[in-house]
Amino acid sequence: MNIYEISSLLEKVRSVNPLVHNITNVVVTNFTANGLLAIGASPVMAYAHEEVADMAKIAGALVLNMGTLTEKEVKSMLISGKSANEHGVPVIFDPVGVGATPYRTETAKKLLGELNISIIRGNAAEIANTAGQQWEIKGVDAGEARGNASELAGMVAKELETIAVITGKQDVVSDGTLTYTINNGDPYLTKVTGAGCLLTSVIGAFSAVEKDPVKASVAALVVYGAAAEMAAEATNDKGPGTFQIEFLNSLYNITASDIEARGSFEKISK
């Protein structure tokens, strides 16, 4: 994969305007919708049992985020996920806070066991805990990363038969054999609630226009990280509130030239 493929995929997202069906958490709904609109996708947040199967089958991608879990939402995730699987729609899973409580851990296992998940995206602790590896979780936030994230991503990808995306200071994408590291981003992303959740949905937008989930994930991470760098430079350390607004502007305004100038990623295995 090269940088020109990434900028081309961004243009494809903008031209196709894919419908991304999100079952996400109440904290991030507005930010996620605005971020998807900014990058060129079309967001929908549908949760009712009566319509989620129909919505999932016409979407370009389905994003399942378990940030604020309820029994009703879990049922909606299962119904929509099975519909997406049946109709060839990629399912992207964000296991927010898995490992923090037994309920979260069991819910993640249930979703992974009953659905065909195309991509799972989380921080190192979340990804580790989905595979039964012990890692400290405080609320829905991870403890400090330890160990090799690339090795962890590869192990989880093989074990769960999916694409594992680990985000942090350096992002990692792996299918268990092929692994990429991505170096774009800015620390301000950790100061904005929902930045990771929006990223998962942006991966969904790229997955809707690119059948290769590794390429879709790498492209989404590079574009997202480059936009964060642009926002941080534009706001000149004014704080996370200003950054959040400018980040949406950067997702909207980022160009192929910006991506080609800033994109930083590496294939580390094949």
N, C-alpha and C positions, 0 to 999 in steps of 0.2 A: 504494500500500500504506500502511496506517495502523497505529498501535500496537495497536489493538484486534484487528486481524487476526493480529498476532504472538502476543498472549496467547491468542487463540482456537486458533491452531495448536499451541501448547504443550499446551493442554487436549486437543486431538485426539490428539497423540502419547500422552498419558497414558491416554486412553480406548481407543485402538486397540491400544496396546502392540505396535508393529510389530516384526517380526523383521528384524534387521539382520545380514546375513552379512558378516563381516570376514575378509579375508585380509590380516593386518597383521604388524607386526614383533615379534620376541620381546621387545624392550625394553618395549613398551607394552601387551601383551595384557591383563594384569590390570587396569590403570588404565582402559583402554578399556571393558572389560566392566562394571566397577563404575560408570563414568560413564554408560554407556547405561542400566543398571538404575536409576540414581538419577534420570535425567530421565524415565523411564517407558517406555523401549523394551526390547526383548528381544534380547540379543546372542547370536550364535553365532560361534565361530571354527572353521571347517572348512577343511582344507587338502588332504586326500587326493584324488588324482586320481579315485578311484573314486566319490566322493560330491559333489564340489563343484558339478557341473552340476545335480544333483537339489536340493541345498540352495539354490542361487541362484534356481532357478525358483519356489520357494515363499516366498522372502524378500520383504520390502517394499522392500529396497534392498541393493545389493552395494557394499562398500567395499574398494578395492584400495590397499594401502599398501606401498611398496617400500623401507621403512626398512632391513630386513636381507634382502637379496636372495640367493636361491639359485635354481639352475636349476629345481629341483622346484617352488618357489613360483611362479616365472614361468609355468610350464606350467599350474599350478592357476589362476592369474589368467586366462590365456587361455581355458581350458575354462569356468570359471565365468562369465567376461565374455560369452562367446558365448551361453551358456545364458540369462543375464539379458537380453541383447539380444533373443533369440528370444521370450522370454516377457514382454517389456515391463516389465522390472524396471530401475529407474534404477541406473546405475553411477557411483560417485563415486571419483575417482582422486586419490591423494596421492603426488606424485612426489618423495618424500623424497630430498634430496641430489642431484637430477639436475644434471649439470654437474660433479660432483666427480670422477667417473671416466668413462672411455669406456663401461664396461659399464652404468652407471646411465643414461647418456644414450641409449644404444642400446636399452635395455630400455624406457624411457619412449616412445621413438619407435615401438617395436614394438607396445606396448599401445595407443597412440593411433592407430596405423595400422590395427590389426586389430579394434578394438572401438569401439562407439559410446559415447563417454563423455558422460554427462549434465552432470557438474560436475567441474572440476579445481580442487583447493584446495592452495595452498602459500604460502610467503613470496615476496617479490618476485623473489628470485634464482631460485628453483625455477621459478616461472611463466615468467620470462624465458627460462631455459634450455630449457624444453620447446618454445619457439618458435624456438630457434636464436639467441637474443640472448645475448651474452656477459655474464656477471655472476659476480663472485667468489663461490666456495663454499669453505668450510673444513670438511672432513669432511662432515657433513650439515647444517651451519649456514651461514646466509647472511652475506655481508659487509654493510656498511651500505647501506641503501636509497639509491638515487640515481635521479633522474628522477621522472616523474609516474606514480604507481601507477595512477591512474584511466585514463590513456592506455594504459599497458601492458596493463591488464586488458581494455580494449576491443579492442586490437590482437590479443591472444592469443585472445580469444573469437571474433573474426571468422576468424582464421587457422585455428584448430582446430575451429571450428564447435561450440562448447560454451559452457557458462557458466564464466567464469573468476572465481575467488575468491582475492584476495590478502589475506593477513593480516599485520598489523604494528601500529604505533602507531595507525594508522587502517586499518580494513578496507575492502575494495572488492569489490563484486559487479557483474559486467557480462556482458551477452549480446552485446556489440558495438555496441549501440545504446542500450539502457537501462542506466544505471549508478547504483548506490547507494554511498554511503559510510556506514560505521558507526563510531561513536566510543566504544562501550562497551568495557570491558576493564580490565585492571590489569597493571602490569609484572611482578607475581609469576608470571604465566603463563609468562614466559620462563625462570623458574627451576625449572620442574617438567617433567621429561622426559615427553614424550608429550602435553603439553597441546594441541599442534597436531594430533596424530594423533587424539586423542579428539574434537576439534572436527570433523574430517572425518567421523567416524562419527556425530556428532550431526547434522551436515548430512544424512547418510544417513537418520537417523530422521525428520527433518522432510520429506525428499524422499519418504519412504514414505507420507506422509499428505497431501502437497500436490503436485499435478501440475506446477505452475508452478515450475521450478527456481530462478528468480530469487527468488520469494517464499519458497521453502523455505530458501534460503541466507541471505537477509536475516534471516528470523525466527530461524534457528539462531544466527547471529552475535550478534544483539541479546540473546537469552536467555542465551547462553553468557557474553557480556561482562558483562551485568548480574549474573549469578551470581558472576563473579570479583570484581566490585566489592564485593558483599555479603560474600564470604569474606575479602577483604582488610580490610574494616572490622571484621569479627568477630574476626580474629586479632591485630589491632593490632600489626603488624610483628614478630610472634614468629619469623618465618622461613618458608622454603618448605615445610618438612615439615608444620608446623601448617596452613599455607595449603592444601596439597594435600588434607588430610583435610576441612577446612572447606569447600573448594570442592565436594567430593562432597555434603556436607550442603546446600550452597546450591542445587545443581542439583536436589536432591530437594525442597527447601522453597520454592523461588521461586514466587511467586504472580503472578496477573494484575496485581494492584495494584503489585507490585514492578516488573514490566515496564513498566507504564504510567507509573510515577514515574521510572524510570531510563532507559528506552529513548531512544537518541540516534542517529538515522539521517537521511539526506537523499538525495533523488533529485536527481542533478545533470545528467541528460540524459534525453531521450526520443526 
